[in-house]
Amino acid sequence: MNNASAHADVLILGGGLVGSTLAVALSRAGLSAIVVDPADPDVTLSSGFDGRASAVASASHRMLGAIGVGERLRGQGCAIRQIRVSDGLEPGKLDFVADDQADPLGTMYENRLLRRTLFEAASSAERVDLRMRTRAVGVTRDLDVVTAELSNGSIVTADLLVAAEGRHSPTREASGIRVARWQYDHAAIIGAFHHERAHDNVAFEIFYSTGPFALLPLPDDEVGHRSAIVWTVAADQAAGMLKLSDRGFLAEAEKRMGGFLGALSAPSPRASYPLGFHHTTRVTDTRLALVGDAGHGIHPIAGQGLNLGFRDVATLVEVLVEGRRLGLEAGDAQLLARYEHWRSVDTFAVAFATDTLTRLFGVPGRTASAVRRFGISAVDALPPLKDRFMAEARGESGQLPRLLMGMPV
């Protein structure tokens, strides 16, 4: 949208991966959006790889295709064709393998690529008014309209306000929506490195009592084979891990891997963030909807955090489009009630499952390890149960919105 429209169907606070996807999806469906974000694109879209990457589930990928973003990403990700789960390096494993004729379990993308692609898509979308380097300094919501005063002095209005500001959403806090939250006393070390042997499109989830060690396949580059890493460590060890030399860091990683990908080299920059859980009691209020981490934050153990946000997007867009066909504006209470009901069961189920897995695999001791290995081997021998887990990994469980099936709304 080239003109600085003062009114839109939806005002989105937060132009990250979830917020920008929502804006593009709304525009594609004929609804207008104003996106307000304080970030500087010159910084967030810088060309250097910062080590951050995300797994986009197959259903989420179909949505990106349906809104015109998938074509922009074509050939730049790495399909996950298999997930191997193990308890440390002990015998026993659980393999989830996608059929050769089926969609992959997911696709790994560097976050910088996702950010740039979605930013460009939002910038060129017909019905998106993208306002970067700007923040909302005052927002009011009543039964009739949402009004926001922006840091540049302008005033914008909308029928619906969407908070896509992340885990520490100020809009959520100001709304009075209650949040259940706790910390895991762990931190995730994230980054990437190169390895001697090809990953063959396999993601590895190795569980230790100190936390999971995940290896996620990335496309090869000019240096060679590479994978992203999400390494859970005790919170008080994170700073020390970041201070290690590259050689020391790779040596520690090789110990956790047992050398199955060969020698490690050329690591990316590393970062860490504390691990916690939060889940709101509701995701709506008067003319307000929460999406992504504003409404729920889970452990990265199953790689579903971003995909939960994409499922929020697909659901909200479908609800709003169907409401428009019935003559209802975007902030109508009936539509928000439907969004609330549709998303509440799914988000709670995923949050509960990931929290349970985190606690189960974190129990120390040889007996606990033996029980876990027995459970892993048992599930590996039960195809129907494995199929259900694979459907969850693909984001295909429950009542799917049309976008997650790759269909327009």
C-alpha positions, 0 to 999 in steps of 0.5 A: 500500500503506497499511501499512508492510510489512516484506517485499516481493517486490522492494526498489527503491532509487531512486524516480525515473522508472524506479524508480517505473515499475517499482514500479507495473508490479510492483503491476499484475502482482501483485507487491509492492514497497518503494521507498526514496528520499531525495528530498523530494517537496515539492521534486521535485514543485514546480510550476515548469517547470525546462526538463527534458523527455523523449522517451517512445518509442512502445513505452515509451508503450504500457507506460505505458498497460498499467500504468494511467499512460498515461490520467493523461498523456493530452493533456499531451504532444506527439507527435513525428510527424517527426524531421529530421536535418541536418549543420549548416545545410548542404544535405541532410537525413534525414527520418523521418516517421510514417505518419498511421495509425501511432503517433508516433515518440515523445511529449515530456513535461515531466519534472515531469509524468512525476515527479508522475504516476508518484509519484501512481501509485506512492502509490496502487498497492495493492502499493507501499510508498513510503518517501520522505525515507528511505535504506538505510544498510545492505544485505545480500544472501545466497542466501536474502534481501535485508535492508535497514536504513533511515535511520528505524531500520526493517528491511525484507526482500525476495526481490530488490533492484533498484538504480534509483539512477542513474549513480552508483549506490552499490549497483552500486559496492558489488556490485563489478560492473565498469563501462566508462566515459569522458567526452566532454569535452562538456556538455549545456545543457538547457532550453526556449524559445518560438518564433514559428512552429509546430514542427508536431510535428517534432523537429530534430537538427542536428549540428555538429562541436562537438556535436548541437543538438536541438530537441524539440517541446513542447505550446503554452502560454499564451505560444505555441509552444515546444520543448525544447533539448538543446545539446551544447557543449564542457565548458569552455563550459558555465558561460559558457553558463549565465551568459549573459543570456536575450537572449544565450542566445536570440541564440546559439540563433538562430544555430544554428537559422538562424531556421527557427522564427522569433524566440525568446523566453521561455526556461525556466531552463537547466541543464547536465550533463557527458556521459559513457558507462558500461556495466556488464559485467553487470546482475545479482548475487546477488539484485540487478538493475540498471535504468536508468542504474545499468546503462547511461548513454549520450549523449543524441544519440538520446534513448534513455536513459530508454527504455532504462530503461523497456525494463529495467522491461518485461523485468524485470517479465515475467521475474519474473511468469513466474517466479512462475507457475513457483513461483520467487521474485523473487530466483531465480538462473534468473530473473536469468540470463534478465533478464541475457541478454535485456537485455545484447544490446539495451543494448550495441547501443544504447550502441555505436550512440550512441557511434559516432554521437557520434564520427562527427558530431564529426569536424571539417572540410569533408571530414568534413561532406561525407561525413556529408551524403552519408550522410544523403542516401543513407539518406533515399533508402532506405526499408527502412533508414529504416524500421529506424531508425524502429523503433529510434526507436519502441523496437520492435526486437528481442524485445519484452516484452509490456508494450512491446507494450501487453499485460498480463503 
